[in-house]
Amino acid sequence: MKIKNVCVLGGSGFVGRHVVHLLGARGYRVRVPTRRRERAKSLLVLPTVDIVEANIFDPGDLDRQFEGMDAVVNLVGILHENRRGRADKPQARRGDFHEVHVELPRKVAHACAARRVPRLLHMSALNADPTARSAYLRSKGLGEAIMREAGAAAREDERGYLDGPKLVRGYGLAATIFRPSVVFGREDAFLNLFARLASSLPLLPLASPDARFQPVFVEDVARAIVDSLADEATFGQTYDLCGPKVYTLQELVEFVAATLGRRCRIVRLGPGASYLQAWALELMPGKKLMTRDNFYSMQADSVCACPFPALFGFSPANMEAVVPGYLAQALPRARYTGFRQRAGR
Ligand SMILES: NC(=O)c1ccc[n+]([C@@H]2O[C@H](COP(=O)([O-])OP(=O)(O)OC[C@H]3O[C@@H](n4cnc5c(N)ncnc54)[C@H](OP(=O)(O)O)[C@@H]3O)[C@@H](O)[C@H]2O)c1
């Protein structure tokens, strides 16, 4: 499959910026629709990247964005809802998770079919599952199912069905799904949040301290996505993406505090207190630090059953080798800790 023009939805975001930079460096022509051009300003300087203001939730607008594209990468995702759906009556009111993680992928698959875009890469999350307790993971699981169904006919085409009646089962898209654990890198939301907390609080009440994560470096995620674009071995596949090591949440916070050269006492919260803390933080106005849905999603370990996919031909970066390089810049004193860690002292 020859791919030259790529539309990246969510290209202005944390993962998206890395994907778009790499695509640009490899000579692809990239279109990045965004709600606000301002958000994508770091991409404006890239010569083969076109930033376009659009409402991708509007099917007509989305359809126009896909004109002339050979591939679409969908990275749009949210961790918190402003407008919550009703768990007891899912049909009665759809929340933001449903709109962003279920309805948008459906619109994306439709628009790809209408514009005859043959290739689709979709970002989900580890533990995504249509039956999950967490609405975030549930919606991500439903989004995956839609993308798989859209790719069904493409898989069947390997056996010569693409022009036959079975095409109605899917759109003939060559779809690939990525399911990362928590992603780290400069400007990440996760470790930077704990850096802010550890540098401002002497005592940190930590919910679900034993929840386990296997953080993966944002540049490795971007590389896996871009390497997959034209690689037929990845068509119809789903890849769990994790870094080399598993950490508990407490270990991650301790690592961040040590990197910053901060003393921060962690107060471990049990399940009941963790739930109440998540609820209290959910009720606070402004940007959400945590919600009950985050609490539910942390009940399942965010770790991979298998090593990083060998197909990509590289090993994922160690957090210890990367994080001091960017967190250290957060506080002047912490810079020396970063230097010491890199020097192995
Ligand atoms: N970061 C992680 O640790 C992690 C872990 C697992 C999975 N993921 C998944 O990876 C993908 C990328 O994550 P990220 O960390 O790069 O996210 P991010 O920084 O929050 O970026 C999300 C992007 O989605 C776009 N977007 C369009 N409509 C939106 C809407 N209604 N609400 C919010 N954003 C909207 C935003 O673009 P504009 O604002 O320019 O329109 C933005 O570029 C997501 O699907 C996420 O669920 C991330």
The ligand as an SDF file (V2000), in Angstrom:
LIG
                    3D

 48 52  0  0  0  0  0  0  0  0999 V2000
   -1.3990    9.9220   27.4100 N   0  0  0  0  0  0  0  0  0  0  0  0
   -1.5570    8.7090   27.9180 C   0  0  0  0  0  0  0  0  0  0  0  0
   -0.9600    8.3470   28.9460 O   0  0  0  0  0  0  0  0  0  0  0  0
   -2.4650    7.7140   27.2190 C   0  0  0  0  0  0  0  0  0  0  0  0
   -2.5560    6.4050   27.7180 C   0  0  0  0  0  0  0  0  0  0  0  0
   -3.3950    5.4870   27.0710 C   0  0  0  0  0  0  0  0  0  0  0  0
   -4.1230    5.8870   25.9510 C   0  0  0  0  0  0  0  0  0  0  0  0
   -4.0220    7.1640   25.5050 N   0  0  0  0  0  0  0  0  0  0  0  0
   -4.8070    7.5660   24.3250 C   0  0  0  0  0  0  0  0  0  0  0  0
   -3.9460    8.1420   23.3800 O   0  0  0  0  0  0  0  0  0  0  0  0
   -4.6200    9.1660   22.6440 C   0  0  0  0  0  0  0  0  0  0  0  0
   -3.8090   10.4500   22.6880 C   0  0  0  0  0  0  0  0  0  0  0  0
   -3.6830   10.8460   24.0560 O   0  0  0  0  0  0  0  0  0  0  0  0
   -2.9770   12.2140   24.4540 P   0  0  0  0  0  0  0  0  0  0  0  0
   -2.4150   12.0270   25.8130 O   0  0  0  0  0  0  0  0  0  0  0  0
   -2.1080   12.6760   23.3430 O   0  0  0  0  0  0  0  0  0  0  0  0
   -4.2540   13.1800   24.5500 O   0  0  0  0  0  0  0  0  0  0  0  0
   -4.3020   14.7870   24.5420 P   0  0  0  0  0  0  0  0  0  0  0  0
   -2.9650   15.3670   24.7200 O   0  0  0  0  0  0  0  0  0  0  0  0
   -5.3610   15.1770   25.4950 O   0  0  0  0  0  0  0  0  0  0  0  0
   -4.8040   15.1160   23.0620 O   0  0  0  0  0  0  0  0  0  0  0  0
   -6.1030   14.8210   22.6590 C   0  0  0  0  0  0  0  0  0  0  0  0
   -6.3330   15.4000   21.2940 C   0  0  0  0  0  0  0  0  0  0  0  0
   -7.6920   15.1680   20.9180 O   0  0  0  0  0  0  0  0  0  0  0  0
   -8.1970   16.3100   20.2480 C   0  0  0  0  0  0  0  0  0  0  0  0
   -9.6350   16.4930   20.4700 N   0  0  0  0  0  0  0  0  0  0  0  0
  -10.5690   16.6510   19.5140 C   0  0  0  0  0  0  0  0  0  0  0  0
  -11.7760   16.7470   20.0430 N   0  0  0  0  0  0  0  0  0  0  0  0
  -11.6470   16.6840   21.3630 C   0  0  0  0  0  0  0  0  0  0  0  0
  -12.5510   16.7720   22.4130 C   0  0  0  0  0  0  0  0  0  0  0  0
  -13.8660   16.9290   22.2480 N   0  0  0  0  0  0  0  0  0  0  0  0
  -12.0610   16.7110   23.6470 N   0  0  0  0  0  0  0  0  0  0  0  0
  -10.7230   16.5470   23.8600 C   0  0  0  0  0  0  0  0  0  0  0  0
   -9.8090   16.4490   22.8670 N   0  0  0  0  0  0  0  0  0  0  0  0
  -10.2730   16.5340   21.6240 C   0  0  0  0  0  0  0  0  0  0  0  0
   -7.4130   17.4780   20.7820 C   0  0  0  0  0  0  0  0  0  0  0  0
   -7.2300   18.3410   19.6580 O   0  0  0  0  0  0  0  0  0  0  0  0
   -7.6380   19.8940   19.6170 P   0  0  0  0  0  0  0  0  0  0  0  0
   -7.7320   20.3820   21.0250 O   0  0  0  0  0  0  0  0  0  0  0  0
   -6.5150   20.5020   18.8440 O   0  0  0  0  0  0  0  0  0  0  0  0
   -8.9110   19.9300   18.8880 O   0  0  0  0  0  0  0  0  0  0  0  0
   -6.0900   16.8740   21.2000 C   0  0  0  0  0  0  0  0  0  0  0  0
   -5.1250   17.0630   20.2140 O   0  0  0  0  0  0  0  0  0  0  0  0
   -6.0120    9.2600   23.2660 C   0  0  0  0  0  0  0  0  0  0  0  0
   -6.9070    8.4780   22.5390 O   0  0  0  0  0  0  0  0  0  0  0  0
   -5.8160    8.6550   24.6480 C   0  0  0  0  0  0  0  0  0  0  0  0
   -7.0220    8.1120   25.1610 O   0  0  0  0  0  0  0  0  0  0  0  0
   -3.2150    8.0920   26.1000 C   0  0  0  0  0  0  0  0  0  0  0  0
  1  2  1  0
  2  3  2  0
  2  4  1  0
  4  5  1  0
  4 48  2  0
  5  6  2  0
  6  7  1  0
  7  8  2  0
  8  9  1  0
  8 48  1  0
  9 10  1  0
  9 46  1  0
 10 11  1  0
 11 12  1  0
 11 44  1  0
 12 13  1  0
 13 14  1  0
 14 15  2  0
 14 16  1  0
 14 17  1  0
 17 18  1  0
 18 19  2  0
 18 20  1  0
 18 21  1  0
 21 22  1  0
 22 23  1  0
 23 24  1  0
 23 42  1  0
 24 25  1  0
 25 26  1  0
 25 36  1  0
 26 27  1  0
 26 35  1  0
 27 28  2  0
 28 29  1  0
 29 30  1  0
 29 35  2  0
 30 31  1  0
 30 32  2  0
 32 33  1  0
 33 34  2  0
 34 35  1  0
 36 37  1  0
 36 42  1  0
 37 38  1  0
 38 39  2  0
 38 40  1  0
 38 41  1  0
 42 43  1  0
 44 45  1  0
 44 46  1  0
 46 47  1  0
M  CHG  2   8   1  16  -1
M  END
$$$$
